[in-house]
Amino acid sequence: MKKLFSLLTFFLLLASGFANAQKQYNVYAIGFYNQENLFDTCHDEGKRDYDFLPSGSYQWNGLKYKHKLANMSRALADMGTNVSPLGCAVIGLSEVENARVLTDLVNQEPLKKRGMKFCHIEGPDRRGIDCGLLYNPALFTVRDVKLVPYVQELAKDSTFFTRGFLTVSGTMADEHVAIIVCHWPSRFSVGFYRESAARQVKVVKDSLLREDPKTKIFVMGDMNDDPTDASMHKYLSAKEEISMVGEGDMYNPWYNILKQGTGTLSYQGAWNLFDQIVMTPNVLNKNKSRDFSELKFWKNQICRFPYLFQTTGKYKGTPKRTTAGGVWLDGYSDHLPVVVYLLKEKK
């Protein structure tokens, strides 16, 4: 354990009255990554996974599946390592088919050597894609896992089922941390459905805080909306500046990154930032405080590993997908991974 925390120790010079003083911090990385159709090659009863069978439109066979697992495990293992040698403590996932693919994923060498585990509950999505959570048990201990269903607010939609909200409560750095992993309705649906998701996630978040006001909550996922859209900014109340975050709000560190023209997926030559991690006020150092006696937000980043990008052709400079235009590219995902970093002063 001493070796573990020595690896995690991060040295930071404080720009304060103690100009020459040096404090030591442990850094914890929390990530999210859309896996873009991480399917196995077998049919799941009741699911519309036919495109991802050997006989399907993608001719999804054992070779392609093996490459997909290797590629995704490489990227997942690299997330956060530019700051913390052990990578992320937890990583939320979307577009995973079932527990079987997650078992295969954590058994890939880059993740297996860290002892990564996963949380997953089979959901009702008809296409067969769920959310999951990877975690390093040396850094995060699971307390409770539940899948909160997405409830259709319109009677006419009562037979339509989509992804729920995977809610994992646990312990990180001796503190109570909860992760809500989301994959909100796609842009084939109007904004109302994502706004509905935001309202429901806010209820889940508020319920967790009523049970334990000290819980540090992170809502993450592929929101299929940008930080500037009403679902995130109005209904989830995820604000763009720490100074704007009040009780009941959340902080969205991705808002201004999008304003600068950077995103996590590219569509028709423009960047969107659908992949977000937002947090409750108790994770923030407000009023320019630099008190890291508890887990506090430090910084965030979009992971832009060179191997995740197309290097030639029409889509040069955009995320390298697994398949595009019916052609297998042996790529990764149409989304880029995101990470937030937390600091806690080393005692």
N, C-alpha and C positions, 0 to 999 in steps of 0.2 A: 504493500500500500504506500510506503514511503517513496518507493521508486515511481509509482504511478503519479503521485502528486508533485514530485520533483519534475516530472516531464510536463506537467500542466502549469507549472509556475511561470508566470509572466511578469517581467520587470517593467515598471512604468515610472518615469520621472514625473512628479507632481509639480505643475506650474503654480505654486502657491508660495506662501511665506516660507515654506521649508524647501527652498530652491535646491539645496544640495542633499535633501533627504531622499532616500530611496525606499519605496515600499514594495512588497511582493504580493502578487495576486495569483489566484487560480482562475483560469479562463475556461468557460464552458460554452460549447458551440451547439446551437439548435438549428436544424435545417429542415427544408422541404424540397421534394423533387417529384414532379409528375413523370411517371415511368413510361408514358405513352404505350398503352396496349401491351402490358406484360402478361401475355397469355401463354399457357402451356399448349400442348398439341392435342389434348383430349376434350371431348364435348362434356360440358356440365349440364345435367338435366334441367330443363326449364330456362336455360340461358341462350341468348342469341349470339353465340360465339362461333358461328359456322365459318366466318371469314378466316378464323385462326385455327383451321384444321388443315391437314395435308391436302385435302380435296377442296379447300376453300379458296377464295379469291386471292389471298396472300400466299397460298401454297406453303402454309406455316408448318415446317417440318422440324425434326429433331436438331438438325444442324443450325437452322436459324434461331431456334429457341436457345440452344447452347451459346451461340454468339451473343444473343440479347442479354442473357444472364451475366456473361463475362463482361460485356460492355458496361451494363448498369452498375455492377458491383465495383468496377474500377472507379467510376465517377462518384458513387456513394462513399467509397473509402477515402477518396481525395478531398471530399468536402470538409472544410474547416482546418485542413492540415497546414495551411500557410500561417496559422496562428497557434493551433494546438496540435502537437504531434499525434495525439490519439484520435483526431478527427472529431466528429459530432457525437455528443452524448445521446441525442435523439434525432431522428429524421422522420418527418411525416411523408407518406407516399400516397399518391393517387394513381388510378388506372392499373391496379393489380387484380388479377382474376380471382384468386382464392388463396387459402393457406398453403396449398401445395407449391405454388410459385414462390411464395415467401420463404418456405423451407428450402427450396432449391437456391434461392437468392442468398440467404445467409450462410449457406454451405459453400459458396464461392470463396476461394482462398483469401482475397483481400478483406472480406468481412469475417470469415471464419476465424482468422488468426487473432481478431479482436474479441471474439466470443459474442458477436452481435446476436441479439434475440429479436423477436417481433411480437406485436399485438395485432390481432385481426378478428373481426366478427363478420361473418357472411351477411351481406346486405341484399336488398330486394331489387337492385338495378337489373333491368331485363337484359341489358347487354352483357352483364356479368362482371362489371368493373366495380371494385371496392376501394376504400381507403385502408391504409395500414400504418403502423408505426414501427420503425426499427429503433433499438436502443442498445446501448452498451451497459451491461449490468454492473460494471465497475464504476459507472458514473451516474446511473439512474436506476432506482428501484421502483418497480411497479406496485402500486397499492390496489388500483381498481381499474377495470376496463368495461365500458358500456358503449353501445351504439344507440344514439338518440335518433329516432326516425325523422325524416323530413315529412312534415304533415302538409298535405295539399289544402290550401285555403279556399279553393274554388270547388264547388260541388261537382262541376263538370269534369274535373280532373281526378276524381276519386279512384279511378282504375289505373292511374299513371303512377309508377313507382320510380324513385331515383335514390341517389346515394344519401345515406344518413350522415350523422356527425359522430365520428369515432372519438370518444372522450376518454383519455387516459390520465389517471391521477397517480402521482408518484413522488419520490423524494430525490432531490438533487442538491448536493452541497448542504445536506442536513436541513433542507427547507422543502415545504410543500409546494409542488409545481404541478399544474394541470395543462394538458395539451388537447386542443380540440382540432382534429384533422378534418378538413372539408374538401369536397369537390362539388361546387354549386352547379345548378343547371346550366346547360350550354347556351351559347349565343343563338342557337336555333330557336330558343324560347325568348320571349320578350323580357324586359328588365324586371317586371313584376315578380317573376319566379326567383330571381336572385335576391331581390329585395325581401321577399318572403323568407328565404334562407337566412338572410342577415338578421331579420327580426327573431327568428327561432334560435339562432346561435347566441344572440344577446340574452335571451331568456336562459339558455344553458349556462352561459358565463355568469349571469347574475345569481343564479341558483347556487353555483359553486361558491361564490363569494359570500352568500348568506350562510352557507354551512361552515365556512372558514374564511373570514375576511383577509387572512394573511396569505391565502393561496395566490401564487403568482401564475397567472393564466396567459397562455399563448394560443391565439387562434391562427391557424395556418391552413394553407391549401391553395388549390387552383380555384379561384373565385369566379373565373370567367367574366370578371369585371376588373377595371382598373381602380387604383386607389381614389381617383377623382369621381368615380361613379356613385350614384345615390346609395346603392346597396352597402358600400364600404363607408362612405363619408357621412351619410345621413343616418341610415338605419342601424348599422353597427356602431356608428359614432366613433370612427377611427380617425383621429385628428392628425394633421400634418406637422404640427409643432408641439414640442413638449410643453411649452407655456400655455397651450390651448387645452390641454388635457385636464378635465375636471372629474369629479366623482361620477362614475357611470360611463365614462368615455374609455377609449383605448388610444394607444399611440401607434401611428402607421409611419414607420421610417422610410417607406418606399415611395411615398407621395412625391417628394421633391426630386427623387431619382428619376421618376417618370417625367417630371417637368423638364428635366435636363436632357430628355430624349433617349434615355436608356431603358431597356425593358428585358423581359424574359422570353418573349416569343415574337416572331415577326409575321406580319400579315400584310400582303400587298405593299411591301416596301416600308411599312411603318412598324414601330415597336409598341407592343402592349406590355403591361406588367400585371398579369393575372395572378402570378405566384407570389404570395405575400405571407408575412408573419407579423402579426400585430399583438400588442401586449397591454396588460392592465396597468393602471397608474403606479401600483406598488413596485413595479420593476424599474421605475424611472428615478433618476437623480434630478429633482426639480430645483429651480432657483440657482442653477449652476453649481449645485453641491457636488462634491467629489467624494462622497461617503460611500465606500464599497464594503462596509462592515456586513451588509447583506448582499445577496445576489442582485446585481443591477445591470441594466442595459449599458453596453459600451459602444458597439457599432454594428453595422450590417453590411452585407455584400452580396452581389450576384456573382456566382461562380462562373468564370469565363475561361475554363480550361481550353487551350487551343484545339485539343482533339474533339471537342464538342461541336465544332463549326465546320460547315461546308467550306472547302478551300478552292473550289473551281466552279465554273458554270454560272447559270442564271441566279442561283441562290447562294452564291459565295458570300460568306460573312453572316449567314443565318444558321440557326441550330441544325445539326446534321441528324435527320430523322432516321428511323429504322427503315422505313419504306416511303417512297414518294413517286407519284405517278405510275404506280404499279411496279416499280423497280425496287428491288431490295438493295439498300445502300449500306447495310451492315453498320448502321449508325446507333444513335442513343435515344434522343427524345426531341420532340418539337418544342420543348420548354427547356429553360436553363434552371439549374438549382439555385436556391437562395439560402443564406445563413445569417443568423444573428448571433452576436457574441455577448456573453455576460461575464462580469468580473465579480470576484469576492476576495476581500483582503485575506491574505494568508496569516493565520495566527501563529 
